[in-house]
Amino acid sequence: MKPLTAGEIRTAFVNCTKGEAKRLSIPHDLAERPWGDLDFLGWRDPQAPDRAYLVAESDGRPTALALRCTGAASWQTRRSMCSMCMTVHTGGVSLMVAAKAGRAGQQGNSVGAYMCGDLACPLYVRGKKDAGVGARLPESLTLEEKIQRTVVNLTVFIARVTA
């Protein structure tokens, strides 16, 4: 993914108003992010724990989504799998819900997916971040195939939001 500025990210949101995009929290460390290892940039809002955001390249331009998320319950010991990168977490997967873009979103329609709670899927897939023992189930796919699967899963999710 190519490095993005805060301004590029704010203008890329497709499922919130321009005013909401202007007020939302953008990471201050964009220059230090490992852009070469990212298929998408995802982050949780430090001021609002139930909000998260992601931005990915779609049709050659950045597309950003505002998400509502559930926090993993502290009592939860059940293992869950991220539907984007297939990483297994104990209590580290959250239901991320995006309002649909346009009129459908204004009418309250939304799309949801279970995702890594910290939205670090690209780093888990590449082994740059560890989700704990048994987080990566044995697979016969190559690293490139795992990356491609994550990108396809995210592209499908974004398409469902923007349709």
C-alpha positions in Angstrom: 0.0 0.0 0.0 1.3 3.5 -0.8 1.7 5.9 2.2 -1.3 8.1 2.8 -1.6 11.5 4.4 -4.3 12.4 6.9 -6.0 14.6 4.2 -6.1 11.7 1.7 -7.6 9.4 4.4 -10.3 11.9 5.4 -11.4 12.4 1.8 -11.5 8.7 1.1 -14.4 7.9 3.5 -17.4 6.5 1.7 -19.9 5.7 4.6 -19.9 8.8 6.7 -20.4 12.5 6.1 -17.6 15.0 5.3 -18.1 16.5 8.8 -17.8 13.2 10.5 -14.7 12.4 8.5 -13.2 15.7 9.4 -13.7 15.1 13.2 -12.6 11.4 13.4 -9.3 10.5 14.9 -6.5 9.8 12.4 -3.3 8.1 13.7 -0.5 10.6 14.3 2.2 8.1 13.4 1.4 7.7 9.7 5.0 8.3 8.7 6.2 5.4 10.9 3.6 2.9 9.7 5.0 -0.2 7.8 3.3 0.8 4.6 5.2 -1.9 2.6 3.7 -4.6 4.7 0.1 -3.2 4.7 -2.7 -4.3 2.4 -4.9 -1.9 4.3 -4.5 0.5 7.2 -6.8 -0.1 10.1 -7.0 1.5 13.5 -9.2 1.8 16.6 -10.3 5.3 17.8 -8.5 6.0 21.1 -11.3 8.4 22.2 -14.1 6.1 21.2 -13.3 2.4 21.8 -16.4 1.2 19.9 -15.2 2.9 16.7 -12.6 1.7 14.2 -11.6 2.8 10.7 -9.9 1.2 7.7 -8.6 2.4 4.4 -7.6 0.3 1.5 -6.9 0.8 -2.2 -9.9 0.1 -4.3 -9.9 0.7 -8.1 -6.6 2.5 -7.8 -7.7 5.0 -5.1 -8.0 4.9 -1.3 -11.4 3.9 0.1 -12.0 4.3 3.8 -14.7 2.9 6.0 -16.0 4.0 9.4 -16.8 0.9 11.6 -18.6 0.2 14.8 -17.1 -2.6 16.8 -17.7 -4.8 19.7 -15.0 -5.2 22.2 -13.8 -8.7 23.0 -15.3 -9.5 26.4 -12.7 -10.0 29.1 -14.4 -13.3 30.2 -14.3 -14.7 26.6 -11.9 -17.6 26.3 -13.4 -19.1 23.2 -11.1 -18.9 20.1 -12.5 -17.0 17.1 -11.2 -16.6 13.6 -10.9 -13.3 11.7 -12.9 -13.5 8.5 -10.3 -11.4 6.6 -7.0 -13.0 7.4 -8.0 -16.3 9.0 -6.0 -15.6 12.2 -7.3 -17.3 15.3 -7.5 -15.2 18.5 -8.6 -15.9 22.0 -10.9 -13.0 22.6 -9.2 -10.8 20.0 -11.8 -10.9 17.2 -14.5 -8.2 17.1 -17.7 -7.9 15.0 -17.0 -4.8 12.8 -20.1 -3.2 11.4 -20.0 -0.6 8.6 -23.0 1.5 7.6 -23.6 1.0 3.9 -22.6 3.9 1.7 -25.2 6.4 0.4 -29.0 6.2 0.8 -28.9 2.6 2.1 -26.7 3.6 5.0 -28.9 6.6 5.8 -31.8 4.2 6.1 -29.8 2.2 8.7 -28.5 -0.7 6.5 -25.2 -2.1 7.4 -22.7 -4.9 6.7 -20.7 -6.7 9.3 -17.7 -9.0 9.5 -15.6 -10.6 12.2 -12.1 -9.1 12.1 -9.0 -8.9 14.2 -9.8 -6.5 16.9 -6.7 -4.4 16.3 -7.2 -4.5 12.5 -3.6 -5.7 12.1 -4.5 -8.5 9.6 -1.7 -7.7 7.1 0.9 -8.0 9.9 -0.5 -11.3 11.3 -0.5 -12.8 7.8 3.1 -11.8 7.2 4.2 -13.0 10.7 5.2 -9.5 11.7 2.8 -9.6 14.6 2.0 -12.6 16.9 -1.5 -13.4 18.0 -0.4 -16.1 20.3 -0.1 -19.9 20.3 -2.1 -21.5 17.6 -3.0 -18.3 15.9 -2.0 -19.5 12.4 -3.4 -22.8 11.6 -1.3 -24.9 9.3 -2.0 -24.2 5.6 -0.6 -25.3 2.3 -0.9 -21.8 0.9 2.1 -19.7 0.2 2.6 -16.3 1.8 1.5 -14.6 -1.4 -1.6 -16.7 -1.6 -2.5 -15.8 2.0 -2.0 -12.1 1.3 -4.1 -12.4 -1.8 -6.9 -14.2 0.2 -6.9 -11.3 2.7 -7.1 -8.7 0.0 -9.9 -10.5 -1.7 -11.9 -10.9 1.5 -11.4 -7.2 2.3 -12.4 -6.2 -1.3 -15.6 -8.2 -1.0 -16.4 -6.5 2.3 -15.8 -3.1 0.8 -17.9 -3.9 -2.2 -20.8 -5.0 0.1 -20.5 -1.6 1.9 -20.4 0.4 -1.3 -23.0 -1.5 -3.3 
